[in-house]
Amino acid sequence: MIRSAVTISLVEQARGGPFVFWHDLAGACRAAARLGFDAIELFPPSADAVDAALLGRLLDEHGLRLAAMGTGAGWVVHRATLTSAEAPVRERAREFVRSIVDLAGTFGAPAIVGSLQGRWGQDVDRPTALAYLIEGLASLGEQARSHGVPLLFEPLNRYETNVACTIADGLSILRHSGSSNLRLLVDLFHANIEEADIGASIRSAGPLVGHVHFVDSNRWPAGGGHIDFAPIVAALRDIEYQGYASAEALPMPDSGAAAEQAMRAFRRWFKGA
C-alpha cells in the first residue's frame, strides 16, 4: 500500500523552499495527524538540532511514522557537497549524511541525498565528480544498511545540479556504486522538467524506486499545477511501489491549505493503491 507523508522543515536558511510545514514540529505533527497523513518527512539543520526523544513522543502521540529525513542542510547551511574538489569538504558532507543516517535509522527511516550531490565544473570535471559521488553514496549506503533501511538518492533538475538530473542518471550512479542498498527518490517536480515520459522512466527504475515526492509542476501540492498524474500512478502500480508519496511542496497559499490539498490529491490518486 502506498502511504502518505508531508514535509516539515526546521532549516531557517531554507525558508521559501518547498516544504509544507515550517519549524513548529509539534504543531505540524498535530496537523498531519488531523488530516490523516501516515507520516512526516523531516528536514533538520543537523542531527544534533533534533531532540530524538521529543520526536519519538510526537510520532507516538499522533500515530505517525518518520518517512524519511533530508540532508539538504549539509549544503544550505554548511556549504558541503559530496563532489567538492576539496577532500575536507567532501568528508564534511559525508559526516553530515552519516549523522542523519544514524538519527533517521533509529526511527526506521532512510536519509535522502539530493542537493549534497553538488555540481561539476571549474575545479572538478564531470568524471571526477561522478567518481566522488559514487564512492560517497556506496559508503553511506552501507552505513544505512546497518539500520535496516536504504539510502535515498534524488536526481535534481538542471537548474539545481548538473551531476544527476534524470532517473536514468540516477540509475547509472546506483549501478556503478556496487551497493545494493541505494534507492532512487523520484521527485515529480524535477521529473516534470527532465523526463520525456515520467511513467516510462519510473518503469525503467522498477524496484529501485524507493521514495516519491508527490508534488506538481509549479512545486505547489499535487493538483495545483499541470502534471497529469494518471500515467505516473499507473506506472507506480505497475512496479508495485509500496513506499511513500510525500508532499514536498511549497506552503501555498499557506501551510494548512497546502497540506489539505496534498491529502485530497493523495486520496484521489492513491486510495487503495
C-alpha positions as CSV (number, residue, x, y, z in Angstrom):
1,M,0.0,0.0,0.0
2,I,1.3,3.5,-0.9
3,R,1.3,5.7,2.2
4,S,1.1,9.5,2.6
5,A,3.7,11.8,4.1
6,V,4.0,15.6,4.5
7,T,7.2,17.6,4.8
8,I,8.4,19.7,7.8
9,S,11.5,21.9,7.6
10,L,13.4,23.1,10.6
11,V,16.1,24.8,8.5
12,E,15.7,28.6,8.7
13,Q,18.2,29.1,5.9
14,A,15.9,27.1,3.6
15,R,12.9,29.3,4.2
16,G,11.0,29.8,1.0
17,G,11.8,26.3,-0.1
18,P,9.3,23.5,-1.0
19,F,8.2,22.4,2.5
20,V,4.6,22.3,3.6
21,F,5.2,22.9,7.3
22,W,7.9,25.0,9.0
23,H,9.7,25.0,12.4
24,D,6.7,24.1,14.7
25,L,7.4,20.3,14.9
26,A,4.7,19.7,17.4
27,G,2.1,21.7,15.6
28,A,3.0,20.2,12.3
29,C,2.7,16.7,13.7
30,R,-0.7,17.5,15.1
31,A,-1.9,19.0,11.8
32,A,-0.6,16.0,9.8
33,A,-2.4,13.5,12.1
34,R,-5.6,15.5,11.9
35,L,-5.6,15.5,8.1
36,G,-4.9,11.7,8.0
37,F,-1.2,11.6,6.9
38,D,0.6,8.4,7.7
39,A,4.0,10.0,8.2
40,I,6.1,13.1,8.2
41,E,9.3,13.8,6.2
42,L,11.7,15.9,8.3
43,F,14.4,18.3,7.2
44,P,16.7,19.3,10.1
45,P,19.6,21.8,10.2
46,S,21.7,19.0,11.7
47,A,21.2,15.8,13.6
48,D,22.2,17.5,16.9
49,A,19.4,20.0,16.4
50,V,16.8,17.3,16.7
51,D,15.5,16.2,20.1
52,A,15.1,12.5,19.3
53,A,13.1,11.8,22.4
54,L,10.7,14.6,21.6
55,L,10.4,13.4,18.0
56,G,9.7,9.9,19.2
57,R,7.0,11.1,21.6
58,L,5.3,13.2,18.9
59,L,5.3,10.4,16.4
60,D,3.8,8.0,19.0
61,E,1.3,10.5,20.3
62,H,-0.1,11.2,16.8
63,G,0.2,7.8,15.3
64,L,2.7,8.9,12.7
65,R,5.8,7.4,11.2
66,L,9.0,9.1,10.0
67,A,9.0,8.5,6.3
68,A,12.5,10.0,5.6
69,M,14.9,12.6,6.7
70,G,16.6,15.1,4.4
71,T,20.3,16.1,4.4
72,G,19.9,19.3,2.3
73,A,21.1,21.5,5.2
74,G,24.6,20.0,4.6
75,W,24.7,22.2,1.6
76,V,22.3,25.1,2.5
77,V,23.8,25.6,6.0
78,H,27.2,24.1,5.9
79,R,28.1,24.5,2.2
80,A,29.4,21.0,1.8
81,T,28.9,18.6,-1.1
82,L,29.9,15.1,-2.0
83,T,31.5,16.2,-5.2
84,S,33.7,19.1,-3.9
85,A,37.2,19.3,-5.3
86,E,38.4,19.6,-1.7
87,A,38.7,16.4,0.2
88,P,37.9,18.0,3.7
89,V,34.7,19.4,2.2
90,R,33.7,16.0,0.8
91,E,34.4,14.5,4.2
92,R,32.3,17.1,5.9
93,A,29.4,16.3,3.6
94,R,29.8,12.6,4.3
95,E,29.9,13.1,8.0
96,F,26.8,15.2,7.9
97,V,25.0,12.5,6.0
98,R,26.3,9.8,8.4
99,S,24.8,11.7,11.3
100,I,21.4,12.0,9.6
101,V,21.5,8.3,8.6
102,D,22.1,7.3,12.2
103,L,19.3,9.6,13.5
104,A,16.8,8.6,10.9
105,G,17.8,5.0,11.2
106,T,16.7,4.9,14.9
107,F,13.2,5.6,13.6
108,G,13.4,3.0,10.8
109,A,13.6,5.8,8.2
110,P,16.1,6.4,5.3
111,A,18.1,9.6,4.7
112,I,17.9,11.5,1.5
113,V,20.9,12.8,-0.5
114,G,19.8,15.4,-3.1
115,S,21.4,18.8,-3.1
116,L,24.6,17.4,-1.4
117,Q,25.5,15.9,-4.8
118,G,26.7,19.4,-5.7
119,R,27.9,20.3,-9.2
120,W,30.8,19.7,-11.5
121,G,32.8,22.4,-13.3
122,Q,35.7,24.8,-12.7
123,D,37.6,22.9,-10.0
124,V,36.3,19.4,-10.7
125,D,35.4,17.7,-14.0
126,R,32.4,15.5,-14.5
127,P,34.1,12.1,-14.4
128,T,35.8,13.1,-11.2
129,A,32.7,14.4,-9.6
130,L,30.8,11.3,-10.5
131,A,33.6,9.1,-9.0
132,Y,33.5,11.1,-5.8
133,L,29.7,10.9,-5.6
134,I,29.6,7.2,-6.4
135,E,32.2,6.5,-3.7
136,G,30.4,8.5,-1.1
137,L,27.0,7.0,-1.8
138,A,28.4,3.5,-1.8
139,S,29.9,4.0,1.7
140,L,26.9,5.8,3.1
141,G,24.5,3.2,1.6
142,E,26.3,0.5,3.5
143,Q,26.1,2.5,6.7
144,A,22.3,2.8,6.2
145,R,22.2,-1.0,5.8
146,S,23.2,-1.3,9.5
147,H,19.9,0.3,10.4
148,G,17.9,-1.9,8.0
149,V,17.0,1.0,5.7
150,P,18.2,2.1,2.3
151,L,19.9,5.4,1.4
152,L,17.8,7.5,-1.0
153,F,19.4,9.4,-3.9
154,E,17.5,12.1,-5.6
155,P,18.2,13.4,-9.1
156,L,17.5,17.1,-9.4
157,N,16.6,19.3,-12.3
158,R,19.3,21.0,-14.4
159,Y,18.9,24.4,-12.6
160,E,19.9,22.8,-9.3
161,T,22.7,20.3,-10.4
162,N,24.5,19.1,-13.4
163,V,25.5,15.8,-11.9
164,A,22.3,13.7,-11.9
165,C,19.3,15.2,-13.5
166,T,17.3,12.3,-14.8
167,I,16.1,9.0,-13.5
168,A,18.5,7.3,-16.0
169,D,21.4,9.4,-14.5
170,G,20.4,8.2,-11.0
171,L,20.1,4.6,-12.1
172,S,23.6,4.7,-13.7
173,I,25.0,6.1,-10.4
174,L,23.3,3.4,-8.3
175,R,24.5,0.6,-10.6
176,H,28.1,1.9,-10.6
177,S,28.1,2.2,-6.9
178,G,28.2,-1.6,-6.3
179,S,25.9,-1.1,-3.3
180,S,22.5,-2.9,-3.3
181,N,21.3,-0.6,-0.5
182,L,20.7,2.5,-2.6
183,R,17.3,3.6,-3.9
184,L,16.1,6.4,-6.1
185,L,13.9,9.2,-4.8
186,V,11.7,10.3,-7.7
187,D,10.6,13.9,-7.3
188,L,7.8,14.7,-9.7
189,F,8.7,18.4,-9.8
190,H,12.2,17.6,-11.1
191,A,10.9,14.7,-13.3
192,N,8.4,17.0,-15.0
193,I,11.3,19.2,-16.1
194,E,13.8,16.5,-17.1
195,E,11.8,13.3,-18.2
196,A,10.3,12.9,-21.6
197,D,7.9,10.3,-20.2
198,I,7.7,10.2,-16.4
199,G,5.8,6.9,-16.3
200,A,8.2,5.2,-18.7
201,S,11.2,6.4,-16.6
202,I,9.6,5.1,-13.4
203,R,9.0,1.7,-15.1
204,S,12.7,1.6,-16.1
205,A,13.7,2.0,-12.5
206,G,11.3,-0.6,-11.2
207,P,12.1,-1.8,-7.7
208,L,14.9,0.8,-7.3
209,V,12.3,3.5,-6.8
210,G,12.4,3.9,-3.0
211,H,10.5,7.2,-2.4
212,V,8.3,9.6,-4.3
213,H,7.9,13.4,-3.8
214,F,4.3,13.9,-4.7
215,V,4.2,17.5,-6.0
216,D,3.0,19.4,-9.0
217,S,4.8,21.2,-11.9
218,N,5.0,24.5,-10.1
219,R,6.0,22.9,-6.8
220,W,2.5,23.5,-5.4
221,P,0.8,20.5,-3.9
222,A,-0.4,17.9,-6.4
223,G,-3.4,19.4,-8.2
224,G,-2.1,22.9,-8.2
225,G,-0.2,22.7,-11.5
226,H,-0.4,20.9,-14.8
227,I,1.1,17.4,-14.2
228,D,-1.1,14.5,-15.5
229,F,-0.8,12.1,-12.6
230,A,-2.8,9.3,-14.2
231,P,0.1,7.7,-16.1
232,I,2.5,8.3,-13.2
233,V,0.2,6.5,-10.7
234,A,-0.3,3.7,-13.3
235,A,3.5,3.3,-13.5
236,L,3.9,3.2,-9.7
237,R,1.2,0.5,-9.6
238,D,2.9,-1.5,-12.4
239,I,6.2,-1.6,-10.5
240,E,4.3,-2.5,-7.3
241,Y,5.6,0.5,-5.5
242,Q,4.8,0.3,-1.7
243,G,6.6,3.4,-0.3
244,Y,5.5,6.9,0.5
245,A,4.0,9.6,-1.7
246,S,5.4,12.6,0.2
247,A,4.2,16.1,-0.2
248,E,7.4,18.1,-0.7
249,A,5.6,21.2,-1.8
250,L,5.5,25.0,-1.3
251,P,3.2,26.1,1.5
252,M,0.9,27.7,-1.0
253,P,-1.3,29.6,-0.3
254,D,-0.4,28.6,3.3
255,S,0.7,25.5,5.2
256,G,-2.7,24.5,6.3
257,A,-4.3,24.8,2.8
258,A,-1.3,23.2,1.2
259,A,-1.5,20.2,3.5
260,E,-5.2,19.8,2.9
261,Q,-4.7,19.9,-0.9
262,A,-1.9,17.4,-0.7
263,M,-4.2,15.0,1.2
264,R,-7.1,15.5,-1.2
265,A,-4.8,14.7,-4.1
266,F,-3.4,11.7,-2.3
267,R,-6.8,10.2,-1.6
268,R,-7.8,10.8,-5.2
269,W,-4.8,9.1,-6.8
270,F,-3.7,6.5,-4.3
271,K,-6.8,5.4,-2.4
272,G,-6.5,1.6,-2.4
273,A,-3.1,1.7,-4.2
